[in-house]
């Protein structure tokens, strides 16, 4: 997959393009990408996706912006898994925010050489969100590129959206979030050195770097961990501010990998959240915390044993 900055194309080959934030790359996004691939193949064009970084709401109202489901690297990895040929990452700044809807369409056509544009039927773009599907279709007819609409994807009668996924994750409903995403929710990052407290109390952890503005979920979880140089591993993870250890701390993702003792500092891991065990809690002392961690690990082993039993039937 080719990753490009801005709306400039490396060649003059026409492309089939779609536009959006694609936070989480959920089932709705996946359906849009599948329709894009079909349209691109029918026209003999590469498929291209335009995304924005940061999220426009992070630019306009950073204090009120939604939590990120995916950072930029995670989003690009998921787009690659959906067989996108090109991704254009547009820096969303004051200059970009002031671009008129007509100028944005002009850039798509003249700079990216859009031959086909596919957008959600409710997608808005341009300064003041003045552009819509009708305007894109009108200018497309004038400039000679086709325009297609994608309708919302429903699951059990509910529109699949990044907002819906965030709500489910915040409520700890990982099973429903998995259905909306089409896969377990995951966070990826590099293993960093931490304060080594887990090792001291008998439960060493991998401290996975967080690049999200705020994680969309918190608590203690059963997880599956994958990486470039390790087989899939089982683990128990803590995602939160560790109130027993620090007051007013930042969110930290720590994973205790079951029956694993290799040095993986510096490796990039993907942590898949399978089941929530409990909310984060503040304990009176480290001994009480250690006892609870032992129970969490025991519950994690039971979860995977049950899962393996069900799978083998």
Protein Blocks (a to p, Z undefined) as FASTA:
>chain_A
ZZdehjbdfbfcdcdddddjkpoiaaklmmmmmmmmmmmmmnopacddddddddfklmmm
mmlpccdfbdfklmmmmmmmnopabdcdddddfklmmpcfklmmmmmmmmnopabdcddf
kbcedehilacfklmmmmmmmnopacdddddddeehiacdfklmmmmmmnopaklmmmmn
opacdddddddddehlmmmnopacdddddfbfbdcbecddddddddfkbccdddddddde
hlmlpghiacddddddehiabdfehiacddddfbdfbdcdddfbfklmmmmmmmmmmmmm
mmmmmmmmmmmZZ
